[in-house]
Amino acid sequence: MRDSYARFFSEGFITKEQFFKFGLEDVIFAPIKGSEEGWNQLKSNIKNKEKVFIRGFGRDAKGTVLYQEFYERMLGIKIKKDPTNNARPTKIIKELTGYSKTKNSSYELIRNYQVSHIFGRTKNIYAFTAPWNIVYMPKMLDPFTGHEAKGEMIGEFTTLFQKKAYEKFTPLIDDFNKIITSEIFKDKMDNCLSSLESDSSFDEKDIKKLRASVKNEFMPITI
C-alpha cells in the first residue's frame, strides 16, 4: 500500500512524532475560565429557549428543517442554522482567545489557521457553539483531521488531539455527557423521534436519516 503521508515522513525531513508534537502544541484552545462561562451561558440559552445555532444538515442544508422540528418538539426551542456553518464558532473562539483570522485592531492577527470542532457533533445544540469543542487548528494539520483523510496515522493523531482536549476541559465535557445521557433527556429524544416517524407530513426516508444522525450527534464523548 502506498501512503503519501508515510512517504513524506520516510524522507527524513521531519518525523511523524515531531510533526504531531508541533501540531498539538500549536493548536489554539479557548482559555478555561472563558470556556466555563461560555458553556454556562449556552446551557442557560437552551434552558430559557433563547437563540442557539447548529450547522446545516443534509445536502445544501435542505434537511436542516428536520432538526429544527426535532428541537422544537423535544425542547420547545426554535434553533437557527449558522449562516456560514462556522460563523458563530468563529466569533466565539475569536473573542475568547483574542486572535482573529481577519485584520481587526481589537485582535491579534493569525494566518493559516482554521476553526475546527474537536469532537464534531455540529448538529447538537450543546456542542456546536460549546467553547470546549472549538479550536484554531493549523491548516497544516488538515490532512490529519479532515473528513477525507484515511489511515492509521489519522486515527493516531485524532486520538492524541482529542485526549489533550478532554484533559483540558474534563469537567465541561463530563457535564455535557451527563446532560445527554440522562434518562429524562433520552426519553424526550426517543419520544420526539417516534412522534416524527408517525407524522405523515415528513418523508419516511428523511426521518430515518435524521434518526441515524441524531444517534451520532448525541453520543457521549469518551476517550
C-alpha positions in Angstrom: 0.0 0.0 0.0 1.3 3.4 -0.9 0.6 6.0 1.8 1.6 9.6 0.8 1.8 10.6 4.5 4.1 7.7 5.3 6.3 8.5 2.3 6.6 12.2 3.4 7.9 11.2 6.8 10.1 8.5 5.5 12.1 11.1 3.5 13.6 12.3 6.8 12.5 16.0 6.6 10.6 15.6 9.9 9.5 12.6 11.8 5.9 11.8 12.5 6.4 12.3 16.2 7.9 15.8 15.6 5.0 16.7 13.4 2.4 15.5 15.8 4.2 17.3 18.7 4.2 20.6 16.7 0.6 20.2 15.8 -0.6 19.5 19.3 1.4 22.4 20.7 0.3 24.9 18.0 -3.5 24.3 18.3 -5.1 27.3 20.0 -7.7 26.3 22.6 -10.1 28.7 24.4 -9.0 29.6 27.9 -10.5 27.6 30.7 -12.3 30.4 32.5 -13.9 31.8 29.3 -14.9 28.3 28.3 -16.7 27.7 31.6 -18.5 31.0 31.3 -19.4 30.3 27.7 -20.6 26.8 28.4 -22.8 28.0 31.3 -24.3 30.7 29.0 -25.0 28.2 26.3 -26.9 25.9 28.7 -28.8 29.0 30.0 -29.7 30.0 26.5 -31.1 26.5 25.8 -32.9 26.3 29.1 -34.5 29.7 28.5 -35.3 29.0 24.9 -33.1 31.8 23.6 -31.2 31.8 20.2 -29.0 28.8 19.6 -27.3 27.5 16.5 -26.4 24.3 14.6 -24.6 23.6 11.3 -26.8 22.8 8.3 -28.0 19.2 7.9 -28.0 17.3 4.6 -27.1 18.2 1.1 -27.2 22.0 0.7 -28.5 22.1 4.2 -32.0 21.2 3.0 -32.5 18.8 5.8 -32.0 21.4 8.5 -35.8 21.8 8.8 -35.9 18.3 10.3 -33.5 19.3 13.1 -35.5 22.4 13.7 -38.6 20.4 14.1 -36.8 17.9 16.2 -35.6 20.5 18.7 -38.9 22.3 18.8 -40.7 19.2 19.6 -38.1 17.9 22.1 -37.1 21.1 23.9 -39.6 23.7 22.8 -36.8 25.7 21.3 -36.5 27.3 17.8 -33.0 26.8 16.6 -31.1 28.8 13.9 -28.9 27.5 11.1 -25.5 29.1 11.3 -25.4 31.4 8.2 -22.0 30.1 7.0 -21.8 26.8 9.0 -18.9 28.3 11.0 -19.8 32.0 11.7 -20.9 31.5 15.3 -18.0 29.2 16.4 -15.5 31.6 14.7 -16.9 34.5 16.7 -16.7 32.6 19.9 -13.1 31.4 19.5 -12.0 34.8 18.4 -13.5 36.6 21.4 -12.2 34.0 23.9 -8.6 33.8 22.5 -8.1 37.4 21.3 -6.9 36.0 17.9 -8.6 36.8 14.5 -8.1 35.4 11.0 -9.2 38.8 9.6 -7.5 42.2 10.3 -9.1 43.8 13.3 -7.5 46.4 15.6 -9.1 44.6 18.6 -7.5 41.3 18.0 -4.1 39.8 17.1 -4.0 38.6 13.5 -3.2 35.0 12.8 -2.8 33.3 9.4 -3.0 29.7 8.1 -5.3 28.6 10.9 -8.9 27.3 10.6 -11.7 27.0 13.0 -12.4 23.3 13.8 -14.6 21.3 16.1 -12.7 18.9 18.2 -15.4 16.3 18.7 -17.7 17.1 15.8 -21.4 17.0 16.8 -22.1 20.1 14.9 -25.9 19.4 14.8 -26.0 19.1 18.5 -27.0 22.4 20.1 -25.0 21.6 23.2 -21.8 21.1 21.2 -21.8 23.3 18.1 -21.0 26.5 19.9 -19.5 25.0 23.1 -16.2 26.7 23.7 -14.6 23.5 24.8 -15.3 22.0 21.3 -13.8 24.8 19.2 -10.2 25.5 18.3 -8.0 27.3 15.9 -6.3 24.5 14.1 -3.0 25.0 12.0 -4.0 24.3 8.4 -1.0 22.1 8.0 -2.9 19.6 10.2 -5.9 19.4 7.9 -4.7 16.1 6.2 -4.8 14.5 9.7 -8.2 15.9 10.8 -10.2 16.4 7.5 -13.1 14.2 6.6 -11.3 12.8 3.6 -8.2 11.7 5.4 -7.8 7.9 6.0 -5.2 5.7 7.5 -3.7 4.6 10.9 -1.9 7.9 11.4 -5.1 9.9 11.1 -6.6 7.8 13.9 -3.4 8.1 15.9 -3.3 11.9 15.7 -7.0 12.3 16.3 -6.8 10.3 19.5 -3.9 12.4 20.8 -5.7 15.6 19.9 -9.0 14.7 21.5 -7.2 13.3 24.6 -5.4 16.6 25.1 -8.7 18.5 24.7 -10.5 16.2 27.1 -7.8 16.6 29.7 -8.0 20.3 29.4 -11.8 20.5 29.6 -12.7 17.4 31.6 -15.4 19.0 33.9 -17.2 20.7 31.0 -17.2 17.6 28.7 -18.3 15.4 31.6 -21.2 17.9 32.2 -22.1 17.6 28.5 -22.1 13.8 28.8 -24.3 14.0 31.9 -26.9 16.1 30.1 -27.2 14.0 27.0 -27.1 10.6 28.8 -29.7 11.4 31.5 -32.8 9.2 31.3 -35.1 12.2 31.1 -33.2 13.6 28.1 -33.0 10.2 26.3 -36.8 9.7 26.9 -37.6 13.1 25.4 -35.4 12.3 22.4 -36.9 8.9 21.8 -40.4 10.2 22.1 -39.7 13.1 19.7 -38.2 10.8 17.1 -41.2 8.5 17.4 -43.5 11.5 17.0 -41.8 12.5 13.8 -41.9 9.0 12.4 -45.7 8.9 12.9 -46.1 12.3 11.3 -47.2 11.7 7.7 -46.1 15.2 6.7 -42.5 14.0 6.7 -40.9 11.6 4.3 -40.0 8.2 6.0 -36.6 8.2 4.4 -35.8 11.6 5.7 -36.8 10.7 9.2 -34.7 7.6 9.0 -31.7 9.8 8.1 -32.5 12.1 10.9 -32.6 9.3 13.4 -29.2 8.0 12.3 -27.7 11.5 12.5 -29.2 12.1 16.0 -27.7 8.9 17.2 -24.2 10.1 16.2 -24.7 13.7 17.3 -25.8 12.7 20.8 -23.2 10.0 21.5 -21.3 10.8 24.8 -17.7 11.8 24.4 -15.3 9.1 25.6 -11.5 9.0 25.4 
